[in-house]
């Protein structure tokens, strides 16, 4: 571990939405952190059954509870707490942790050590699968050269991802953000609601000259999709594709967009045309609707590009070079799927 910073206060934001049992476990892991100067903000996103009241009664002044009248999504809930943290000015960093994750006791200590360099604006965690902690949920996020993104190293051994490095994106489910960076580039786009809001924020940071680091010793165990599966439907998928398109078109330099265009067109045409043949027409339909929705918002996208132009300081080729080949990543994911199916067939046929 690198030299640890001192006299740094950090706020941690956890969202709760009808997930009281998961949130309890998450908070207990935060109370066990080795970093001493922490304030824990819990945002209740309009939960039923008075879960906000239950959190207040159970944890008292160990948390700062923000009870919202309705579900404002991941973006609205996090933004609500982060605005308060930024306005109060006591914290140098704010960390986000999904309520379906549990942090290692040294999680914050390792994140802050990785952020000792003032050029680092965000730090990604090593996210293990909760029920298979030897495997990764993700070690940050790949930005693919076709307008998509993917968790780095998902389902690969954690032992293979022990090297700290710089990234283009980090998962908002377990990340450290420098408050000075947030004041400079802004918070999540509220209209994203959920999904790809972290990609958008991270790309906005990278093109503005902030480094995104991966801290392999900053570990959490994540119950993958424990919350999202409750809301994943066609409209969720359409909005996700729309959000990804916004993040790509608003933040990437024009040369990168032009170089990526052939891959973007080819991969999207392949998804729309081939998914019905694979028995998954809903995937193709969601992609088509999501891209068309973003295309209909093109004037707003171009206006946002113009607004953010003064922030862009990083040469375009650095962004382009740091992308991951979508061909390689899709091939890896296909191989994983084939192996899992083969394993399932073998298990079913073994006496």
N, C-alpha and C positions, 0 to 999 in steps of 0.2 A: 504494500500500500504506500502511496506517495505521502509526502508530508501533509499532515492534516491541518486545515485552517482553524483558527481560534476566534472566539468572540463573534461567532456568526449565528444569527437567529434564523430559523427556518419554520415556515408554516406548512402544514400538510393538509390537503383538502381531500375528503372522502365523501362521495355521494351515496345516499341511501334512497332506494325506491322499492318499497315493499320487499326489502331484503334484510330484515332485522337480524336474523341468525348469522348471515354472512358478515354483516357489518360489525357485529359484536366481535367476531374472531379477528377481523381486520384491525379494529381499534386496539384490541389486546396486544397485537403484534407491535403497534405503534407505541404503546405505553412501555414496552420492553426495549425501546431503542437505547443504544449506548450514547447517542448524541444528546447532550443535556438540555440544550436550549431550543425547545420545540413547542409550538402551539398547534393544536389539532382542531381543524374546522370540519364540522360535519354538516353537509347540506342535505336536508330531507326534501326530496323532489315530489312533494304532494302525496306521500304514502297514505294508504288506507289504514284503518284499525289503530289510529293514533300512535303510529310508530315513532313520530317525532317526540311525543310525550314520553314514550317508553325510553327512548335514548336519553332524554333530559333527566328522567328519574334515576336511571341506572348509572349514568356517567357524570352527572352533575357538572361541576366546574372543571373537570378534566378535559372537557371539550367545549368548543364554542359552536353552539347549534344554530343553524339558519334554517328555519322551517318555511318552505315556499308553498304557496297555496295550490299549485299544480305542477305537473311534471314539465320542467323547462329543458329537459334533455341534458346530455353530458355537457354541451356547450353552455347552456344557460345556467346550469347549476354551478359549474366550475367558475364561470365568469363572475357570478354573484359573489362567491367567496374571494376570488382573486382581486376584484375591485376593492373590497374592504381591506385586504392585506396591503395592496398598493397605496391606498389612501392613508392608512395608518402609518406606513413607513417604518415599522419596527423591524421588518424582516428583509434580509438580503436575498433570500431564496423562497420559492414556494414549490412544494412537491405535490404531485397528484398520485393518488393510489386508488385503484379500483376496489370497491368493497368486497369483490370476490377474490381478492388477493391477500396474502399474509406475508409481511416483510420479515426478513432475517433481522436479528437484533442490530447488526452493523450496517443495515441498508443505508440509512441516512449518512452515517459516518463515511461510508465508501463513496456515496454520491458526491458529498461535499469535498472529499479529497480529490475527486476527478475534476471538480470545478475550481480548483485552486488558482488556475490560470484565468485571469479576468477576461480573456478572449472567449472562454467557453460560456455559451449562453444556455445550453441544455445538456443534460446527462441522461442517457438511456440505461435502464436496468437490465440485469440478466434475469429474464422471466422464465422460471421453470414450470412445467406442468405439475399441478398440485398432486395428482395421483400417480405420476411418473416423474419424480423430481430429477431423475437422471437424464431426462429429455427436455429440450427447450420448447417453450412456447414462442420465445423470440429474443434475439439479441440486438434490439433495434429494428429498423425497418429498411428494406431495400426500396429504392425508387427504380422502377423498371423503365426501359426505354420505349415503352408503348403507352404511357399514360396510366399505368397501373402501379401498385406497390404491393409488397409482400413482407411478412415477418422474416427477418434474417434467421436462418438456421432452424426454422420450426421443425420439430420432431427429430432433430439431430442431437447427438450426445452433448451434454453441457461441457464435457471435458474438451471438446473440439473448439470451444469458443471462449478461451481463456486469455485472449489478447485484447488489450484496450486499443481502440482505434477511433478515427473520425467517421461520422456518418452524414447522410443527407436527411435522415428522418429518425424519429424515435416514437415509440408507442406511448400514447397519453395515459395508459393504464398504470404506469409506474415510471415516472419521469421527474427530474429536477429542473426547474426553470429559474433563471436569474431574473430578479425583479427589474433591474435596470434594463434588461433586454425587452421585457414585456412593456415597460413604459415607452420604449423606443418604437416597437413594431406593432403593439396592440395585442389584444386577447383573441380568443377563438371567435370565428364568425358565428354569430348566434343563429343564423338561419340554417346552418349545417345540422343542428339539433344533435345528431350523433353520427359518427363514422367519417373518417378522413379529415376531421377537424384538426387532428394532430399533424397529419401530413401537410396540410395547408400552413399551419403555424410554423412548423419546422423549416419548410422551404422558404417562407418569408424571412425566417431568421438567417438561414444559410446565405441567401443572396444579399442580405444586408451585412454580411461579414462576421456573423457569430458562428463559433464552432459548436458542433454537436458531437459529444463524446459518448462512447460506450464504456461503462464501468463493469467489468466482468465479475467483480466481487460484491457488487450491490445487488443482492439476490432477493427475489420474491417468489412465492409459489402461487400460481394463478389457476383458478378453476375456469378453464377456457369456456367462454360463451355462457357462463352461468346466468348472467343477466340478459345479454343480447338475445338469446334464443327465445325469450318471452315476447319479443317485439319484432322478430325477423319475419317479415311477410313481403309481399310483392312491392308495396309502397316503400318499405324500408330499403329494399334492394335498389329500387329506382332512385331514391334519394341518395343512396351511397354512390351510385355511378355518377349522378349529377354532381355530388360533392367532389369526387375524385377528379372529374373533368374541370371543375372550377379551380381546384388546387393546382392542377397542371398548367392550365391556360393563364391563370393570373400571375403565377410566380416565376415560371421558367423563362429565361431569356429567349428572344425570337430565334437565334441560331439553333438553340437546343430543340425548340419546338419543330423547326423545319427539318432538322436531321432525324428527329423521332417520327415525323409524319408517316413515312412508308410503313414502319412497324405498327404505328397506331392504326392505320387503315387496314392493314392485312390482318392483325390480330382481332380487331373488332368485327371485321367481316367474317372471319373464321368462327368467332363465338356466336354471332347471330345466325349464321347458316348451319353450323354443325351441332349446336346444342339440341335443336329439335330431333336431329338424327340419333342423338345419344339418349333420347328419352327425357331431356330436360328443357323443354321449350320455354319454361318460365325464366330460365337464366338468360336466354337469348332475348326474350321480350323485355326483361328488366334492363339489359344493356342498351337496347335500342331506345327505349323510352327515356332512360337516364341521359344518354348522349343528346337526344333531341331536346330534352328539357333544358340542358345546358346551352345548346345552340340557340334556343329561343331567348336566352338571357345574355347573348353575346354583347349587346351594347353595355350592359352593366359590367360584364367581365372586362371589356376594353377600358371602361371608365376607371375600374379598380386598378388595372395595370398602370394607367396614367397617374393615379394617386400615389401609387407605391414606387414610381420610377425614381424619385430622389433617394430612396433607401438602397438601391442596387449598386453594389460596389465590387462584387466578385466577378472575375472574368467568366464568360459563358462556358469556355472549354473545361474549366474545373468541374462545373456541374455535369456537363455531358460525360466527362471521363469517369466520374464517380458513380454513374448509374450502373445498374446491373442489367445484363442481357436478359430480356424477357424469354428468349428461346431457351436459355440455360435453366432459368428458374421454372418455367412451365414444364420442361422435360424432367426436372428433379421432382416436381410435385406429381407428375404423372407416374413416375417410377414408384414413388411412395404409395400412391393409390393402388397400383397394380400389386405391389408387395403386400399391402394390407388385405386386399381381396384374396390373394393366394393364401395368405395365412389363415383367413377366415374359412376358406374352402377346405384347407387341410385340417383345421380344427373340427369342422363339421363332419369330415369323413373318417377321422381317426376313431377307432373303436375304444 
